[in-house]
Amino acid sequence: MGGLCAYPGTAFAAGEKDKEALKLHDQAMDEDYLAVEFDKAEKKLKDALKKCGDDGCSPKVLGKLHIALGTVYGGSNKLDKAKEEFVEALKVDPNAALLESFTTPELTKAFEEAKKQAKPSKPSGPSKPPPGGEDGGEDGGEKPGGDLEHTPIAEQAVNTPVPVYLEVGEDVTVEKATLRYKPFGATKWTSLEMQRVGKGWGVEIPCADVTTTGDIKYYIVVTDDSGEQLKAGSQKDPYRVPIKRELEGDEPSLPGKKPPRECKAKEDCPPGLPGCEKTSKEEKRGEKGWGATCEADQECQAGLICQNGQCEEGKREGDETGPQPAGKGKKNIIGVGGQLDLMLISSAENVCSGSNDAYYCFYPGSSDRFFGDPIAAQGTNGIQGGFAPAGGRVFASYDRELVTLGSGALGLGARFGVSFGGHPSSDQQPPNSLHPSMSGFPPIHAEARAWYSFMGSQFEQGQVRPFGFLGVGFAKVSAAVPVTVCDKLQKNGEDKIDPSDDSCPGSTPAVSRDLDAYQISGLNFVSLGAGATYAFTPNFGLTAEVKAMFMVTTFAVVIAPSIGPVFAF
């Protein structure tokens, strides 16, 4: 269990502003400088020097601040200013030295020139060290310096992630824990965000940085809820983990986790060997270990999945524990869309006689319904089946991703809208009409569905996500085909025609009429379909789909393509 190391009561005698100045120094170099935000680093260091004033900080801390400011100027390629800061550093502290981890040949040359120019303005005798040791809280003692206790693993094998674990005392509320490490032979430090593991914080240094024998150096920076930074180790006095060809002891691991798997070097790794890169027929996996940030499973080592933006233990296919929590993409999708309907009309006879309640006939181009009494004449009052336009509908949609299942995601959705087109409104029919009255139904469309996105979350920026769905709902769909009848009644549906108007074969006087026969289906349906979503931005995309609507209780099949913009959150 880690805890805070107490500072001696007389620690500030050498400089009452040392601690505040060093805090700004650490933020500038460990955060802003590493993030290449030189302007922010410069401002913090200048603020630290202002806090020190003429006598608020010890010579050791003043020298450290000037060295850091010169290093920042060097990063901005302002070498003249860098040399000026080095001169100031050497004047106040002749023992000032460059920061090892940030040194470049240009800075070394500027520092050597500064040594020749500097003339100490204060005695160079020993001074009392600032809090935490001579390096202002970074060095001190036989163990790596810092505020927190930490025990590194004894060793690790080459090409195997290095687990790092830290427990912090209960008196510290941790907002963030960051591991900063430098592989053997590297010149720069790399940062990894640590994740909650049991009672502490942990992460694995990826095997891409453990490719050779030698020591990996690291230290840990913990930020508490007040913004104060505490350290285990430091850049000048880091922890070290020997990387060996073979381990002498047990395989190290994070608490409650399996030991990390070895990642074989590609040149020594024939396809198919466990731990090696797989062939093009198999899923390729990356080298990121547990706790590393990720966007897809393929970035993580075998045995890990990308869950909530980081590599975690788990599996997708064949997971005996069932569905996993929802994946990385957006979980809520709302949208609007337009749908066209094509109805597969069935072949039928006597469609305009009023005996088939699935068919209603109208005079073309009007809302005048046919109420006549057709006679039986060959080639009339019957239709051939086929597809016909059936209007369309506009709708609003909402979809919610629930869980990841296998390699995809499962969710629920709803659609609600209004329809247009279809059959005309019916005029009032004659009192003694042979035809049934048309049941009224508002032109609405309502649908509930379950869907499955085959390649992960349905909405992820820059990704096409195909999906399939099954739904139920209620709506009315109608489409028309032309039909000819021989009617023995006048248009009013009551009076017989004049025999002189007879234009049909047979002994019964009848007049030939051209009509539109509408097949009306519904009011319920089952839908089955597929589509795809493409996300242009993290929150905006386009969805297109095609579905088949099986209408009941008056049966018909409707093919309905639709498209529309969607918005995710």
VENZIQUI-V341800 format. One record per backbone hydrogen bond with DSSP energy under -0.5 kcal/mol. NH is the residue of the N-H (numbers start at 0). CO is the residue of the C=O. Records with the same first field share a line. If there is no record, write none. Layout:
NH = CO, CO
//
This chain:
4 = 146
5 = 3
10 = 7
12 = 9
13 = 10
14 = 11
16 = 55
17 = 14
20 = 16
21 = 17
22 = 18
23 = 19
24 = 20
25 = 21
26 = 22
27 = 23
28 = 24
29 = 25
30 = 26
31 = 26
32 = 27
33 = 28
34 = 30
35 = 32
36 = 31
37 = 35
40 = 36
41 = 37
42 = 38
43 = 39
44 = 40
45 = 41
46 = 42
47 = 43
48 = 44
49 = 45
50 = 46
51 = 47
52 = 48
55 = 51
61 = 57
62 = 58
63 = 59
64 = 60
65 = 61
66 = 62
67 = 63
68 = 64
69 = 65
70 = 66
71 = 67
72 = 68
73 = 69
74 = 70
75 = 71
76 = 73
77 = 72
78 = 76
81 = 77
82 = 78
83 = 79
84 = 80
85 = 81
86 = 82
87 = 83
88 = 84
89 = 85
90 = 86
91 = 87
92 = 88
95 = 92
99 = 97
101 = 98
102 = 98, 99
107 = 103
108 = 104
109 = 105
110 = 106
111 = 107
112 = 108
113 = 109
114 = 110
115 = 111
116 = 112
117 = 113
120 = 90
121 = 90
132 = 129
135 = 132
146 = 230
147 = 230
148 = 2
151 = 149
155 = 241
157 = 243
158 = 209
159 = 156
160 = 260
161 = 204
162 = 160
163 = 202
165 = 200
171 = 168
173 = 171
174 = 222
175 = 222
177 = 220
178 = 191
179 = 218
180 = 189
181 = 216
185 = 182
189 = 180
191 = 178
193 = 176
194 = 201
196 = 199
199 = 196
200 = 165
201 = 194
202 = 163
203 = 289
204 = 161
206 = 286
208 = 205
209 = 206
213 = 242
215 = 240
216 = 181, 214
217 = 238
218 = 179
219 = 231
220 = 177
221 = 229
222 = 175
223 = 221, 227
224 = 172
226 = 223
229 = 221
231 = 219
232 = 144
233 = 236
238 = 217
240 = 215
241 = 153
242 = 213
243 = 155, 241
256 = 253
259 = 251
262 = 158
263 = 261, 274
267 = 264
268 = 265
269 = 267
271 = 276
272 = 269
275 = 272
281 = 278
285 = 297, 299
287 = 298
290 = 310
291 = 288
293 = 308
298 = 295
299 = 296
300 = 287
303 = 300
304 = 311
306 = 304, 309
309 = 306
310 = 291
311 = 304
313 = 302
318 = 315
319 = 317
321 = 318
323 = 403
325 = 401
329 = 458
332 = 398
333 = 566
334 = 396
335 = 564
336 = 394
337 = 562
338 = 392
339 = 560
340 = 390
341 = 558
342 = 387
343 = 556
344 = 342, 385
347 = 382
349 = 380
350 = 380
352 = 349
356 = 354
358 = 355
359 = 517
361 = 515
362 = 367
363 = 513
365 = 362
368 = 366
369 = 360
370 = 368
374 = 485
376 = 374
379 = 376
380 = 483
382 = 347
385 = 344
387 = 342
389 = 340
391 = 419
392 = 338
393 = 417
394 = 336
395 = 415
396 = 334
397 = 413
398 = 332
399 = 411
400 = 330
401 = 409
402 = 409
403 = 323
404 = 407
405 = 315
407 = 404
408 = 452, 455
409 = 402
410 = 450
411 = 399
412 = 448
413 = 397
414 = 446
415 = 395
416 = 444
417 = 393
418 = 442
419 = 391
426 = 366
432 = 429
443 = 441
444 = 416
445 = 473
446 = 414
447 = 471
448 = 412
449 = 469
450 = 410
451 = 467
452 = 408
453 = 451, 465
455 = 452
459 = 457
461 = 534
462 = 459
464 = 462, 532
465 = 463
466 = 530
467 = 451
468 = 528
469 = 449
470 = 526
471 = 447
472 = 524
473 = 445
474 = 522
476 = 520
478 = 518
479 = 388
480 = 516
482 = 514
484 = 512
486 = 484, 510
487 = 372
489 = 494
492 = 489
496 = 487
500 = 497
501 = 498
502 = 509
503 = 509
508 = 506
510 = 486
512 = 484
514 = 482, 512
515 = 361
516 = 480, 514
517 = 359, 515
518 = 478, 516
519 = 357, 517
520 = 476, 518
521 = 553
522 = 474
523 = 551
524 = 472
525 = 549
526 = 470
527 = 547
528 = 468
529 = 545
530 = 466
531 = 543
532 = 464
533 = 541
534 = 459, 462
535 = 533, 539
536 = 539
540 = 565
541 = 533
542 = 563
543 = 531
544 = 561
545 = 529
546 = 559
547 = 527
548 = 546, 557
549 = 525, 547
550 = 548, 555
551 = 523
553 = 521
554 = 552
555 = 550
556 = 343
557 = 548
558 = 341
559 = 546, 557
561 = 544
562 = 337
563 = 542
565 = 540
566 = 333
567 = 538
568 = 331
//
